[in-house]
């Protein structure tokens, strides 16, 4: 004998209407778009802040009136100057320059100062520039200057004395000075040649 059948009862769970489903979908899409917009605004402000705080790219000086290098071949009234380092934007071909000498070109050589004289110059320099933190600051008018001022250059331990052209030797380190911009000049007419170091 078969067991009696249980009568079916109607479900009490409400079935969402098609209109409700469409509204719920639209709300979900709007929420996603809102979050995406917030993320976009946040990303944009973060990008602007990063750009504002990013360090500026270095600016290379292109108005140059002095170059230092090593003397190469010496001919009658000219010599070849080899530059050890070049700025990133300078062609490699400009690592070698031709220096043309004239009757008005002067030559100077670096000579060391007397140690006692140099020591006295350093003492005076430190005393006169205590405002910048050299030694012990004193209550003088110097301490009232603007902090933005840069300290003057300290004295050098050598001097430059005028010498003859015979000081110019192949392998010497020299600095050539000109009146015009020689940044990209392949041929230089200097007013002065300073011998920094003679070859060993």
C-alpha positions as CSV (number, residue, x, y, z in Angstrom):
1,X,0.0,0.0,0.0
2,X,1.4,3.4,-1.0
3,X,1.9,6.1,1.7
4,X,-0.4,9.1,1.5
5,X,0.8,12.0,-0.5
6,X,1.7,15.2,1.3
7,X,-0.3,18.1,-0.1
8,X,1.7,20.9,-1.7
9,X,1.7,24.3,0.0
10,X,2.2,27.5,-1.9
11,X,5.7,29.2,-1.4
12,X,5.9,32.2,0.9
13,X,9.2,33.5,-0.7
14,X,8.4,36.6,-2.7
15,X,9.5,36.4,-6.3
16,X,11.2,39.7,-7.4
17,X,9.4,41.4,-10.2
18,X,11.3,42.3,-13.4
19,X,11.1,46.0,-12.5
20,X,12.9,45.3,-9.2
21,X,15.7,43.4,-10.9
22,X,16.3,46.2,-13.3
23,X,16.5,48.7,-10.5
24,X,18.9,46.6,-8.6
25,X,21.1,46.2,-11.6
26,X,21.1,49.9,-12.3
27,X,22.0,50.7,-8.7
28,X,24.9,48.3,-8.9
29,X,26.2,49.8,-12.2
30,X,25.9,53.3,-10.7
31,X,27.8,52.2,-7.6
32,X,30.7,50.8,-9.8
33,X,30.8,53.9,-11.9
34,X,30.9,56.1,-8.7
35,X,33.8,54.1,-7.2
36,X,35.6,54.2,-10.6
37,X,35.2,58.0,-10.6
38,X,36.5,58.3,-7.1
39,X,39.5,56.2,-8.0
40,X,40.1,58.3,-11.0
41,X,40.0,61.6,-9.1
42,X,42.3,60.2,-6.4
43,X,44.8,59.0,-9.0
44,X,44.8,62.3,-10.7
45,X,45.4,64.3,-7.5
46,X,48.2,61.8,-6.6
47,X,49.8,62.3,-10.0
48,X,49.6,66.1,-9.8
49,X,51.2,66.0,-6.3
50,X,54.0,63.7,-7.5
51,X,54.7,65.9,-10.5
52,X,54.7,69.0,-8.3
53,X,57.2,67.4,-5.9
54,X,59.4,65.8,-8.5
55,X,62.9,67.3,-8.7
56,X,63.7,69.4,-11.7
57,X,65.9,68.0,-14.4
58,X,69.4,69.4,-14.3
59,X,70.1,72.3,-16.7
60,X,73.4,72.2,-18.4
61,X,75.3,75.5,-18.9
62,X,76.0,76.1,-22.6
63,X,77.6,79.5,-22.3
64,X,81.2,78.4,-21.6
65,X,84.3,80.5,-21.8
66,X,86.8,78.2,-20.2
67,X,87.7,74.5,-20.9
68,X,90.2,72.2,-19.1
69,X,91.8,69.3,-20.8
70,X,95.1,67.6,-21.6
71,X,97.5,68.9,-24.2
72,X,98.0,66.6,-27.2
73,X,100.0,67.3,-30.3
74,X,101.7,70.7,-30.4
75,X,102.3,72.3,-33.7
76,X,103.6,75.8,-34.7
77,X,100.9,78.1,-33.4
78,X,98.3,75.6,-32.3
79,X,97.8,72.5,-30.2
80,X,95.2,69.8,-29.6
81,X,93.2,69.9,-26.4
82,X,91.6,66.6,-25.2
83,X,88.6,67.0,-22.9
84,X,88.3,64.2,-20.3
85,X,84.6,64.6,-19.6
86,X,81.7,65.8,-21.8
87,X,78.2,67.0,-20.9
88,X,75.5,64.4,-22.0
89,X,74.2,66.7,-24.8
90,X,77.7,67.4,-26.3
91,X,78.7,65.4,-29.4
92,X,81.7,63.0,-28.9
93,X,83.5,64.7,-31.7
94,X,83.9,67.8,-29.5
95,X,86.1,65.9,-27.1
96,X,89.0,67.1,-29.2
97,X,89.5,70.8,-29.9
98,X,92.1,72.8,-31.8
99,X,93.6,75.7,-29.8
100,X,95.0,78.5,-32.0
101,X,97.7,80.7,-30.3
102,X,98.3,84.3,-31.1
103,X,100.8,87.0,-30.2
104,X,98.3,88.2,-27.5
105,X,97.8,84.8,-25.8
106,X,99.3,84.9,-22.3
107,X,100.5,81.8,-20.4
108,X,100.3,81.3,-16.7
109,X,101.4,78.4,-14.5
110,X,100.1,77.4,-11.1
111,X,102.5,77.8,-8.3
112,X,102.0,76.7,-4.6
113,X,101.7,79.4,-2.0
114,X,104.0,79.6,1.0
115,X,102.4,77.4,3.7
116,X,102.5,80.2,6.3
117,X,100.9,82.7,3.9
118,X,98.1,80.2,3.0
119,X,97.5,79.4,6.7
120,X,97.1,83.1,7.5
121,X,94.7,83.5,4.6
122,X,92.6,80.6,5.9
123,X,92.5,82.0,9.4
124,X,91.3,85.4,8.0
125,X,88.7,83.7,5.9
126,X,87.2,81.7,8.8
127,X,87.2,84.8,11.0
128,X,85.4,87.0,8.4
129,X,82.9,84.3,7.5
130,X,81.7,83.0,10.9
131,X,78.2,83.9,9.9
132,X,78.2,80.8,7.6
133,X,79.3,78.5,10.4
134,X,83.0,78.6,10.1
135,X,84.5,78.7,13.6
136,X,82.6,80.5,16.4
137,X,80.0,83.1,15.4
138,X,80.3,86.5,16.9
139,X,77.7,89.2,17.5
140,X,78.6,91.4,14.5
141,X,76.8,92.9,11.6
142,X,77.7,89.9,9.6
143,X,75.4,87.7,11.6
144,X,72.4,89.9,10.5
145,X,72.7,89.1,6.8
146,X,70.2,87.0,4.9
147,X,70.7,83.3,5.3
148,X,70.2,82.9,1.6
149,X,73.6,84.4,0.8
150,X,76.2,82.0,-0.3
151,X,79.6,82.1,1.4
152,X,82.5,83.4,-0.6
153,X,85.0,81.0,-2.1
154,X,87.9,80.1,0.3
155,X,91.4,81.1,-0.7
156,X,93.3,78.8,-3.0
157,X,96.6,77.1,-1.9
158,X,98.3,78.4,-5.1
159,X,98.7,81.4,-7.3
160,X,99.1,81.8,-11.1
161,X,102.3,83.4,-12.4
162,X,102.9,84.5,-15.9
163,X,105.3,82.2,-17.7
164,X,106.7,81.7,-21.2
165,X,105.2,79.6,-23.9
166,X,107.8,76.9,-23.2
167,X,105.7,75.8,-20.3
168,X,103.2,74.3,-22.7
169,X,104.0,70.6,-23.0
170,X,102.3,67.6,-24.4
171,X,100.5,65.8,-21.6
172,X,100.1,68.9,-19.4
173,X,96.7,69.7,-18.0
174,X,95.7,73.2,-19.0
175,X,92.7,75.5,-18.9
176,X,92.1,77.7,-22.0
177,X,90.1,80.9,-21.5
178,X,88.4,82.9,-24.3
179,X,86.2,86.0,-24.7
180,X,83.5,84.2,-26.7
181,X,81.4,81.2,-26.0
182,X,83.5,78.1,-26.8
183,X,81.0,75.4,-25.7
184,X,80.7,73.9,-29.1
185,X,83.7,75.6,-30.8
186,X,86.0,73.1,-32.6
187,X,88.6,75.8,-33.0
188,X,89.4,78.0,-30.0
189,X,91.4,81.3,-30.0
190,X,92.2,81.8,-26.3
191,X,93.2,84.9,-24.5
192,X,94.9,82.9,-21.8
193,X,96.3,79.4,-21.3
194,X,96.7,78.4,-17.6
195,X,99.0,75.4,-17.0
196,X,97.4,73.5,-14.1
197,X,99.8,70.5,-14.0
198,X,102.9,69.5,-16.0
199,X,103.3,65.9,-17.2
200,X,105.1,63.5,-15.0
